[in-house]
Amino acid sequence: MKALGIAFSARRNGNCLNCVEYVLTKLRDHGFETSIVNAYEYNITPCSHCNYECFARSLRGADEKCPIHDDVP
């Protein structure tokens, strides 16, 4: 069985990451294959000044690209 931990902390080694690592350690002890995604390692910019391009297919029936260039896609 596999388990994925996702940590969303504003600090590189914050409490969220420590908690996720603790849980994944316990799961590994029970035979799980684990991996972790630390959002701190990615460039994630808040949405702003957009025309909901990410929802364009459902709103306008066309594919449009987000004007923000970061690691979200």
HTML snippet that shows the backbone in 3Dmol.js (N, CA, C, O; Angstrom):
<script src="https://3Dmol.org/build/3Dmol-min.js"></script>
<div id="view" style="width:600px;height:400px;position:relative"></div>
<script>
const pdb = `
ATOM      1  N   MET A   1       0.835  -1.161   0.000  1.00  0.00           N
ATOM      2  CA  MET A   1       0.000   0.000   0.000  1.00  0.00           C
ATOM      3  C   MET A   1       0.892   1.240   0.000  1.00  0.00           C
ATOM      4  O   MET A   1       2.020   1.200   0.491  1.00  0.00           O
ATOM      5  N   LYS A   2       0.378   2.350  -0.557  1.00  0.00           N
ATOM      6  CA  LYS A   2       1.150   3.582  -0.666  1.00  0.00           C
ATOM      7  C   LYS A   2       0.446   4.707   0.088  1.00  0.00           C
ATOM      8  O   LYS A   2      -0.779   4.725   0.207  1.00  0.00           O
ATOM      9  N   ALA A   3       1.246   5.644   0.595  1.00  0.00           N
ATOM     10  CA  ALA A   3       0.714   6.830   1.272  1.00  0.00           C
ATOM     11  C   ALA A   3       1.503   8.047   0.827  1.00  0.00           C
ATOM     12  O   ALA A   3       2.727   7.996   0.704  1.00  0.00           O
ATOM     13  N   LEU A   4       0.800   9.133   0.591  1.00  0.00           N
ATOM     14  CA  LEU A   4       1.414  10.390   0.183  1.00  0.00           C
ATOM     15  C   LEU A   4       1.128  11.428   1.257  1.00  0.00           C
ATOM     16  O   LEU A   4      -0.023  11.627   1.645  1.00  0.00           O
ATOM     17  N   GLY A   5       2.171  12.087   1.733  1.00  0.00           N
ATOM     18  CA  GLY A   5       2.017  13.181   2.687  1.00  0.00           C
ATOM     19  C   GLY A   5       2.266  14.494   1.980  1.00  0.00           C
ATOM     20  O   GLY A   5       3.219  14.623   1.212  1.00  0.00           O
ATOM     21  N   ILE A   6       1.406  15.476   2.239  1.00  0.00           N
ATOM     22  CA  ILE A   6       1.547  16.796   1.631  1.00  0.00           C
ATOM     23  C   ILE A   6       1.639  17.817   2.754  1.00  0.00           C
ATOM     24  O   ILE A   6       0.739  17.912   3.588  1.00  0.00           O
ATOM     25  N   ALA A   7       2.732  18.583   2.777  1.00  0.00           N
ATOM     26  CA  ALA A   7       2.942  19.594   3.807  1.00  0.00           C
ATOM     27  C   ALA A   7       2.860  20.982   3.187  1.00  0.00           C
ATOM     28  O   ALA A   7       3.533  21.274   2.198  1.00  0.00           O
ATOM     29  N   PHE A   8       2.032  21.830   3.776  1.00  0.00           N
ATOM     30  CA  PHE A   8       1.890  23.224   3.335  1.00  0.00           C
ATOM     31  C   PHE A   8       2.311  24.130   4.476  1.00  0.00           C
ATOM     32  O   PHE A   8       1.479  24.583   5.262  1.00  0.00           O
ATOM     33  N   SER A   9       3.590  24.388   4.561  1.00  0.00           N
ATOM     34  CA  SER A   9       4.122  25.237   5.614  1.00  0.00           C
ATOM     35  C   SER A   9       4.874  26.399   4.988  1.00  0.00           C
ATOM     36  O   SER A   9       5.471  26.262   3.920  1.00  0.00           O
ATOM     37  N   ALA A  10       4.843  27.533   5.653  1.00  0.00           N
ATOM     38  CA  ALA A  10       5.585  28.704   5.172  1.00  0.00           C
ATOM     39  C   ALA A  10       7.067  28.607   5.503  1.00  0.00           C
ATOM     40  O   ALA A  10       7.863  29.435   5.061  1.00  0.00           O
ATOM     41  N   ARG A  11       7.437  27.590   6.287  1.00  0.00           N
ATOM     42  CA  ARG A  11       8.838  27.400   6.670  1.00  0.00           C
ATOM     43  C   ARG A  11       9.363  26.099   6.073  1.00  0.00           C
ATOM     44  O   ARG A  11       8.623  25.127   5.921  1.00  0.00           O
ATOM     45  N   ARG A  12      10.655  26.095   5.738  1.00  0.00           N
ATOM     46  CA  ARG A  12      11.280  24.921   5.102  1.00  0.00           C
ATOM     47  C   ARG A  12      11.069  23.655   5.933  1.00  0.00           C
ATOM     48  O   ARG A  12      10.677  22.622   5.389  1.00  0.00           O
ATOM     49  N   ASN A  13      11.316  23.717   7.208  1.00  0.00           N
ATOM     50  CA  ASN A  13      11.146  22.559   8.091  1.00  0.00           C
ATOM     51  C   ASN A  13      10.169  22.893   9.202  1.00  0.00           C
ATOM     52  O   ASN A  13      10.486  22.745  10.383  1.00  0.00           O
ATOM     53  N   GLY A  14       8.990  23.342   8.827  1.00  0.00           N
ATOM     54  CA  GLY A  14       7.996  23.770   9.795  1.00  0.00           C
ATOM     55  C   GLY A  14       7.286  22.618  10.492  1.00  0.00           C
ATOM     56  O   GLY A  14       7.546  21.446  10.218  1.00  0.00           O
ATOM     57  N   ASN A  15       6.390  22.976  11.393  1.00  0.00           N
ATOM     58  CA  ASN A  15       5.652  21.986  12.164  1.00  0.00           C
ATOM     59  C   ASN A  15       4.799  21.075  11.285  1.00  0.00           C
ATOM     60  O   ASN A  15       4.660  19.887  11.574  1.00  0.00           O
ATOM     61  N   CYS A  16       4.231  21.625  10.217  1.00  0.00           N
ATOM     62  CA  CYS A  16       3.422  20.793   9.308  1.00  0.00           C
ATOM     63  C   CYS A  16       4.266  19.669   8.711  1.00  0.00           C
ATOM     64  O   CYS A  16       3.839  18.515   8.674  1.00  0.00           O
ATOM     65  N   LEU A  17       5.457  20.012   8.250  1.00  0.00           N
ATOM     66  CA  LEU A  17       6.349  19.010   7.669  1.00  0.00           C
ATOM     67  C   LEU A  17       6.748  17.979   8.721  1.00  0.00           C
ATOM     68  O   LEU A  17       6.764  16.781   8.440  1.00  0.00           O
ATOM     69  N   ASN A  18       7.068  18.435   9.927  1.00  0.00           N
ATOM     70  CA  ASN A  18       7.439  17.511  10.998  1.00  0.00           C
ATOM     71  C   ASN A  18       6.300  16.543  11.319  1.00  0.00           C
ATOM     72  O   ASN A  18       6.531  15.354  11.538  1.00  0.00           O
ATOM     73  N   CYS A  19       5.085  17.053  11.346  1.00  0.00           N
ATOM     74  CA  CYS A  19       3.919  16.204  11.631  1.00  0.00           C
ATOM     75  C   CYS A  19       3.712  15.176  10.527  1.00  0.00           C
ATOM     76  O   CYS A  19       3.483  14.000  10.812  1.00  0.00           O
ATOM     77  N   VAL A  20       3.788  15.604   9.276  1.00  0.00           N
ATOM     78  CA  VAL A  20       3.605  14.687   8.146  1.00  0.00           C
ATOM     79  C   VAL A  20       4.704  13.626   8.146  1.00  0.00           C
ATOM     80  O   VAL A  20       4.426  12.449   7.914  1.00  0.00           O
ATOM     81  N   GLU A  21       5.944  14.029   8.402  1.00  0.00           N
ATOM     82  CA  GLU A  21       7.043  13.058   8.449  1.00  0.00           C
ATOM     83  C   GLU A  21       6.842  12.047   9.572  1.00  0.00           C
ATOM     84  O   GLU A  21       7.147  10.867   9.399  1.00  0.00           O
ATOM     85  N   TYR A  22       6.338  12.485  10.705  1.00  0.00           N
ATOM     86  CA  TYR A  22       6.066  11.576  11.826  1.00  0.00           C
ATOM     87  C   TYR A  22       5.018  10.531  11.429  1.00  0.00           C
ATOM     88  O   TYR A  22       5.195   9.338  11.670  1.00  0.00           O
ATOM     89  N   VAL A  23       3.935  10.994  10.823  1.00  0.00           N
ATOM     90  CA  VAL A  23       2.870  10.069  10.414  1.00  0.00           C
ATOM     91  C   VAL A  23       3.387   9.087   9.363  1.00  0.00           C
ATOM     92  O   VAL A  23       3.091   7.894   9.431  1.00  0.00           O
ATOM     93  N   LEU A  24       4.150   9.577   8.399  1.00  0.00           N
ATOM     94  CA  LEU A  24       4.673   8.696   7.360  1.00  0.00           C
ATOM     95  C   LEU A  24       5.653   7.672   7.938  1.00  0.00           C
ATOM     96  O   LEU A  24       5.718   6.539   7.461  1.00  0.00           O
ATOM     97  N   THR A  25       6.412   8.064   8.959  1.00  0.00           N
ATOM     98  CA  THR A  25       7.302   7.110   9.622  1.00  0.00           C
ATOM     99  C   THR A  25       6.497   5.974  10.240  1.00  0.00           C
ATOM    100  O   THR A  25       6.865   4.806  10.113  1.00  0.00           O
ATOM    101  N   LYS A  26       5.410   6.313  10.903  1.00  0.00           N
ATOM    102  CA  LYS A  26       4.550   5.287  11.512  1.00  0.00           C
ATOM    103  C   LYS A  26       3.939   4.383  10.444  1.00  0.00           C
ATOM    104  O   LYS A  26       3.823   3.175  10.647  1.00  0.00           O
ATOM    105  N   LEU A  27       3.554   4.954   9.324  1.00  0.00           N
ATOM    106  CA  LEU A  27       2.987   4.155   8.233  1.00  0.00           C
ATOM    107  C   LEU A  27       4.037   3.226   7.631  1.00  0.00           C
ATOM    108  O   LEU A  27       3.741   2.075   7.309  1.00  0.00           O
ATOM    109  N   ARG A  28       5.283   3.731   7.477  1.00  0.00           N
ATOM    110  CA  ARG A  28       6.361   2.880   6.962  1.00  0.00           C
ATOM    111  C   ARG A  28       6.599   1.699   7.892  1.00  0.00           C
ATOM    112  O   ARG A  28       6.879   0.590   7.438  1.00  0.00           O
ATOM    113  N   ASP A  29       6.488   1.941   9.196  1.00  0.00           N
ATOM    114  CA  ASP A  29       6.647   0.856  10.178  1.00  0.00           C
ATOM    115  C   ASP A  29       5.587  -0.226  10.000  1.00  0.00           C
ATOM    116  O   ASP A  29       5.786  -1.367  10.417  1.00  0.00           O
ATOM    117  N   HIS A  30       4.470   0.126   9.387  1.00  0.00           N
ATOM    118  CA  HIS A  30       3.389  -0.831   9.135  1.00  0.00           C
ATOM    119  C   HIS A  30       3.374  -1.325   7.694  1.00  0.00           C
ATOM    120  O   HIS A  30       2.385  -1.907   7.247  1.00  0.00           O
ATOM    121  N   GLY A  31       4.468  -1.097   6.961  1.00  0.00           N
ATOM    122  CA  GLY A  31       4.614  -1.670   5.630  1.00  0.00           C
ATOM    123  C   GLY A  31       4.193  -0.800   4.470  1.00  0.00           C
ATOM    124  O   GLY A  31       4.196  -1.261   3.328  1.00  0.00           O
ATOM    125  N   PHE A  32       3.832   0.448   4.724  1.00  0.00           N
ATOM    126  CA  PHE A  32       3.434   1.339   3.637  1.00  0.00           C
ATOM    127  C   PHE A  32       4.656   1.852   2.890  1.00  0.00           C
ATOM    128  O   PHE A  32       5.720   2.044   3.478  1.00  0.00           O
ATOM    129  N   GLU A  33       4.497   2.069   1.606  1.00  0.00           N
ATOM    130  CA  GLU A  33       5.483   2.789   0.802  1.00  0.00           C
ATOM    131  C   GLU A  33       5.063   4.243   0.853  1.00  0.00           C
ATOM    132  O   GLU A  33       3.925   4.564   0.510  1.00  0.00           O
ATOM    133  N   THR A  34       5.959   5.141   1.276  1.00  0.00           N
ATOM    134  CA  THR A  34       5.560   6.528   1.487  1.00  0.00           C
ATOM    135  C   THR A  34       6.370   7.499   0.642  1.00  0.00           C
ATOM    136  O   THR A  34       7.498   7.216   0.238  1.00  0.00           O
ATOM    137  N   SER A  35       5.766   8.642   0.389  1.00  0.00           N
ATOM    138  CA  SER A  35       6.469   9.758  -0.239  1.00  0.00           C
ATOM    139  C   SER A  35       5.834  11.046   0.276  1.00  0.00           C
ATOM    140  O   SER A  35       4.711  11.051   0.780  1.00  0.00           O
ATOM    141  N   ILE A  36       6.587  12.138   0.134  1.00  0.00           N
ATOM    142  CA  ILE A  36       6.131  13.416   0.673  1.00  0.00           C
ATOM    143  C   ILE A  36       6.305  14.518  -0.361  1.00  0.00           C
ATOM    144  O   ILE A  36       7.268  14.523  -1.128  1.00  0.00           O
ATOM    145  N   VAL A  37       5.363  15.449  -0.369  1.00  0.00           N
ATOM    146  CA  VAL A  37       5.450  16.654  -1.186  1.00  0.00           C
ATOM    147  C   VAL A  37       5.476  17.820  -0.213  1.00  0.00           C
ATOM    148  O   VAL A  37       4.560  17.991   0.592  1.00  0.00           O
ATOM    149  N   ASN A  38       6.530  18.618  -0.291  1.00  0.00           N
ATOM    150  CA  ASN A  38       6.660  19.788   0.566  1.00  0.00           C
ATOM    151  C   ASN A  38       6.413  21.026  -0.297  1.00  0.00           C
ATOM    152  O   ASN A  38       7.246  21.380  -1.131  1.00  0.00           O
ATOM    153  N   ALA A  39       5.278  21.676  -0.099  1.00  0.00           N
ATOM    154  CA  ALA A  39       4.897  22.820  -0.926  1.00  0.00           C
ATOM    155  C   ALA A  39       5.899  23.966  -0.823  1.00  0.00           C
ATOM    156  O   ALA A  39       5.961  24.809  -1.718  1.00  0.00           O
ATOM    157  N   TYR A  40       6.685  24.009   0.253  1.00  0.00           N
ATOM    158  CA  TYR A  40       7.691  25.058   0.406  1.00  0.00           C
ATOM    159  C   TYR A  40       8.706  25.022  -0.735  1.00  0.00           C
ATOM    160  O   TYR A  40       9.289  26.051  -1.078  1.00  0.00           O
ATOM    161  N   GLU A  41       8.917  23.867  -1.313  1.00  0.00           N
ATOM    162  CA  GLU A  41       9.915  23.706  -2.371  1.00  0.00           C
ATOM    163  C   GLU A  41       9.435  24.185  -3.739  1.00  0.00           C
ATOM    164  O   GLU A  41      10.191  24.140  -4.710  1.00  0.00           O
ATOM    165  N   TYR A  42       8.187  24.643  -3.825  1.00  0.00           N
ATOM    166  CA  TYR A  42       7.612  25.062  -5.098  1.00  0.00           C
ATOM    167  C   TYR A  42       7.299  26.552  -5.071  1.00  0.00           C
ATOM    168  O   TYR A  42       7.021  27.124  -4.017  1.00  0.00           O
ATOM    169  N   ASN A  43       7.348  27.166  -6.239  1.00  0.00           N
ATOM    170  CA  ASN A  43       6.978  28.566  -6.392  1.00  0.00           C
ATOM    171  C   ASN A  43       5.467  28.623  -6.632  1.00  0.00           C
ATOM    172  O   ASN A  43       4.998  28.359  -7.739  1.00  0.00           O
ATOM    173  N   ILE A  44       4.720  28.966  -5.597  1.00  0.00           N
ATOM    174  CA  ILE A  44       3.259  29.038  -5.692  1.00  0.00           C
ATOM    175  C   ILE A  44       2.849  30.472  -5.397  1.00  0.00           C
ATOM    176  O   ILE A  44       3.027  30.962  -4.282  1.00  0.00           O
ATOM    177  N   THR A  45       2.299  31.141  -6.403  1.00  0.00           N
ATOM    178  CA  THR A  45       1.910  32.537  -6.297  1.00  0.00           C
ATOM    179  C   THR A  45       0.399  32.632  -6.140  1.00  0.00           C
ATOM    180  O   THR A  45      -0.328  31.924  -6.836  1.00  0.00           O
ATOM    181  N   PRO A  46      -0.093  33.481  -5.251  1.00  0.00           N
ATOM    182  CA  PRO A  46      -1.549  33.625  -5.106  1.00  0.00           C
ATOM    183  C   PRO A  46      -2.185  34.164  -6.380  1.00  0.00           C
ATOM    184  O   PRO A  46      -1.547  34.887  -7.145  1.00  0.00           O
ATOM    185  N   CYS A  47      -3.418  33.815  -6.598  1.00  0.00           N
ATOM    186  CA  CYS A  47      -4.163  34.330  -7.741  1.00  0.00           C
ATOM    187  C   CYS A  47      -4.413  35.825  -7.552  1.00  0.00           C
ATOM    188  O   CYS A  47      -4.654  36.299  -6.442  1.00  0.00           O
ATOM    189  N   SER A  48      -4.348  36.550  -8.665  1.00  0.00           N
ATOM    190  CA  SER A  48      -4.677  37.974  -8.622  1.00  0.00           C
ATOM    191  C   SER A  48      -4.844  38.513 -10.032  1.00  0.00           C
ATOM    192  O   SER A  48      -4.172  38.080 -10.968  1.00  0.00           O
ATOM    193  N   HIS A  49      -5.736  39.449 -10.158  1.00  0.00           N
ATOM    194  CA  HIS A  49      -5.963  40.165 -11.415  1.00  0.00           C
ATOM    195  C   HIS A  49      -6.134  39.225 -12.608  1.00  0.00           C
ATOM    196  O   HIS A  49      -5.515  39.421 -13.654  1.00  0.00           O
ATOM    197  N   CYS A  50      -6.955  38.230 -12.447  1.00  0.00           N
ATOM    198  CA  CYS A  50      -7.143  37.308 -13.563  1.00  0.00           C
ATOM    199  C   CYS A  50      -8.600  37.336 -14.022  1.00  0.00           C
ATOM    200  O   CYS A  50      -9.457  37.966 -13.403  1.00  0.00           O
ATOM    201  N   ASN A  51      -8.844  36.654 -15.094  1.00  0.00           N
ATOM    202  CA  ASN A  51     -10.179  36.536 -15.654  1.00  0.00           C
ATOM    203  C   ASN A  51     -10.642  35.083 -15.553  1.00  0.00           C
ATOM    204  O   ASN A  51     -11.374  34.597 -16.416  1.00  0.00           O
ATOM    205  N   TYR A  52     -10.215  34.397 -14.500  1.00  0.00           N
ATOM    206  CA  TYR A  52     -10.551  32.986 -14.249  1.00  0.00           C
ATOM    207  C   TYR A  52     -10.182  32.097 -15.425  1.00  0.00           C
ATOM    208  O   TYR A  52     -10.963  31.248 -15.857  1.00  0.00           O
ATOM    209  N   GLU A  53      -8.971  32.311 -15.934  1.00  0.00           N
ATOM    210  CA  GLU A  53      -8.504  31.510 -17.063  1.00  0.00           C
ATOM    211  C   GLU A  53      -8.470  30.021 -16.738  1.00  0.00           C
ATOM    212  O   GLU A  53      -8.671  29.192 -17.626  1.00  0.00           O
ATOM    213  N   CYS A  54      -8.218  29.671 -15.481  1.00  0.00           N
ATOM    214  CA  CYS A  54      -8.146  28.256 -15.116  1.00  0.00           C
ATOM    215  C   CYS A  54      -9.513  27.575 -15.218  1.00  0.00           C
ATOM    216  O   CYS A  54      -9.587  26.349 -15.311  1.00  0.00           O
ATOM    217  N   PHE A  55     -10.585  28.351 -15.203  1.00  0.00           N
ATOM    218  CA  PHE A  55     -11.943  27.808 -15.343  1.00  0.00           C
ATOM    219  C   PHE A  55     -12.558  28.133 -16.706  1.00  0.00           C
ATOM    220  O   PHE A  55     -13.762  27.967 -16.897  1.00  0.00           O
ATOM    221  N   ALA A  56     -11.742  28.593 -17.650  1.00  0.00           N
ATOM    222  CA  ALA A  56     -12.252  29.061 -18.939  1.00  0.00           C
ATOM    223  C   ALA A  56     -13.023  27.991 -19.697  1.00  0.00           C
ATOM    224  O   ALA A  56     -14.015  28.301 -20.356  1.00  0.00           O
ATOM    225  N   ARG A  57     -12.591  26.746 -19.620  1.00  0.00           N
ATOM    226  CA  ARG A  57     -13.273  25.667 -20.340  1.00  0.00           C
ATOM    227  C   ARG A  57     -14.735  25.578 -19.883  1.00  0.00           C
ATOM    228  O   ARG A  57     -15.635  25.490 -20.718  1.00  0.00           O
ATOM    229  N   SER A  58     -14.977  25.600 -18.586  1.00  0.00           N
ATOM    230  CA  SER A  58     -16.347  25.482 -18.092  1.00  0.00           C
ATOM    231  C   SER A  58     -17.109  26.804 -18.161  1.00  0.00           C
ATOM    232  O   SER A  58     -18.332  26.795 -18.296  1.00  0.00           O
ATOM    233  N   LEU A  59     -16.418  27.935 -18.072  1.00  0.00           N
ATOM    234  CA  LEU A  59     -17.095  29.237 -18.107  1.00  0.00           C
ATOM    235  C   LEU A  59     -17.355  29.739 -19.518  1.00  0.00           C
ATOM    236  O   LEU A  59     -18.439  30.242 -19.814  1.00  0.00           O
ATOM    237  N   ARG A  60     -16.359  29.602 -20.392  1.00  0.00           N
ATOM    238  CA  ARG A  60     -16.450  30.183 -21.732  1.00  0.00           C
ATOM    239  C   ARG A  60     -16.292  29.177 -22.857  1.00  0.00           C
ATOM    240  O   ARG A  60     -16.391  29.532 -24.031  1.00  0.00           O
ATOM    241  N   GLY A  61     -16.048  27.922 -22.503  1.00  0.00           N
ATOM    242  CA  GLY A  61     -15.922  26.886 -23.519  1.00  0.00           C
ATOM    243  C   GLY A  61     -14.627  26.916 -24.296  1.00  0.00           C
ATOM    244  O   GLY A  61     -14.559  26.374 -25.400  1.00  0.00           O
ATOM    245  N   ALA A  62     -13.597  27.537 -23.748  1.00  0.00           N
ATOM    246  CA  ALA A  62     -12.308  27.628 -24.446  1.00  0.00           C
ATOM    247  C   ALA A  62     -11.182  27.412 -23.456  1.00  0.00           C
ATOM    248  O   ALA A  62     -11.318  27.713 -22.270  1.00  0.00           O
ATOM    249  N   ASP A  63     -10.063  26.884 -23.951  1.00  0.00           N
ATOM    250  CA  ASP A  63      -8.886  26.725 -23.103  1.00  0.00           C
ATOM    251  C   ASP A  63      -8.103  28.027 -23.088  1.00  0.00           C
ATOM    252  O   ASP A  63      -7.812  28.597 -24.140  1.00  0.00           O
ATOM    253  N   GLU A  64      -7.765  28.492 -21.904  1.00  0.00           N
ATOM    254  CA  GLU A  64      -6.955  29.695 -21.742  1.00  0.00           C
ATOM    255  C   GLU A  64      -5.867  29.402 -20.729  1.00  0.00           C
ATOM    256  O   GLU A  64      -6.026  28.542 -19.863  1.00  0.00           O
ATOM    257  N   LYS A  65      -4.763  30.120 -20.840  1.00  0.00           N
ATOM    258  CA  LYS A  65      -3.641  29.904 -19.917  1.00  0.00           C
ATOM    259  C   LYS A  65      -3.661  30.943 -18.805  1.00  0.00           C
ATOM    260  O   LYS A  65      -4.037  32.098 -19.004  1.00  0.00           O
ATOM    261  N   CYS A  66      -3.243  30.492 -17.634  1.00  0.00           N
ATOM    262  CA  CYS A  66      -3.143  31.374 -16.484  1.00  0.00           C
ATOM    263  C   CYS A  66      -2.066  32.437 -16.739  1.00  0.00           C
ATOM    264  O   CYS A  66      -0.992  32.112 -17.247  1.00  0.00           O
ATOM    265  N   PRO A  67      -2.340  33.695 -16.394  1.00  0.00           N
ATOM    266  CA  PRO A  67      -1.327  34.738 -16.601  1.00  0.00           C
ATOM    267  C   PRO A  67      -0.177  34.681 -15.584  1.00  0.00           C
ATOM    268  O   PRO A  67       0.829  35.370 -15.755  1.00  0.00           O
ATOM    269  N   ILE A  68      -0.314  33.879 -14.541  1.00  0.00           N
ATOM    270  CA  ILE A  68       0.724  33.766 -13.524  1.00  0.00           C
ATOM    271  C   ILE A  68       1.607  32.566 -13.882  1.00  0.00           C
ATOM    272  O   ILE A  68       1.114  31.455 -14.079  1.00  0.00           O
ATOM    273  N   HIS A  69       2.893  32.804 -13.961  1.00  0.00           N
ATOM    274  CA  HIS A  69       3.833  31.738 -14.327  1.00  0.00           C
ATOM    275  C   HIS A  69       4.570  31.275 -13.068  1.00  0.00           C
ATOM    276  O   HIS A  69       5.527  31.901 -12.614  1.00  0.00           O
ATOM    277  N   ASP A  70       4.083  30.145 -12.518  1.00  0.00           N
ATOM    278  CA  ASP A  70       4.702  29.557 -11.337  1.00  0.00           C
ATOM    279  C   ASP A  70       4.644  28.039 -11.457  1.00  0.00           C
ATOM    280  O   ASP A  70       4.430  27.516 -12.550  1.00  0.00           O
ATOM    281  N   ASP A  71       4.830  27.329 -10.354  1.00  0.00           N
ATOM    282  CA  ASP A  71       4.875  25.867 -10.383  1.00  0.00           C
ATOM    283  C   ASP A  71       3.512  25.188 -10.231  1.00  0.00           C
ATOM    284  O   ASP A  71       3.443  23.960 -10.181  1.00  0.00           O
ATOM    285  N   VAL A  72       2.433  25.962 -10.155  1.00  0.00           N
ATOM    286  CA  VAL A  72       1.113  25.367  -9.946  1.00  0.00           C
ATOM    287  C   VAL A  72       0.698  24.391 -11.055  1.00  0.00           C
ATOM    288  O   VAL A  72       0.223  23.299 -10.743  1.00  0.00           O
ATOM    289  N   PRO A  73       0.858  24.741 -12.329  1.00  0.00           N
ATOM    290  CA  PRO A  73       0.442  23.763 -13.356  1.00  0.00           C
ATOM    291  C   PRO A  73       1.230  22.468 -13.251  1.00  0.00           C
ATOM    292  O   PRO A  73       1.007  21.544 -14.035  1.00  0.00           O
TER     293      PRO A  73
END
`;
const viewer = $3Dmol.createViewer("view");
viewer.addModel(pdb, "pdb");
viewer.setStyle({}, {cartoon: {color: "spectrum"}});
viewer.zoomTo();
viewer.render();
</script>
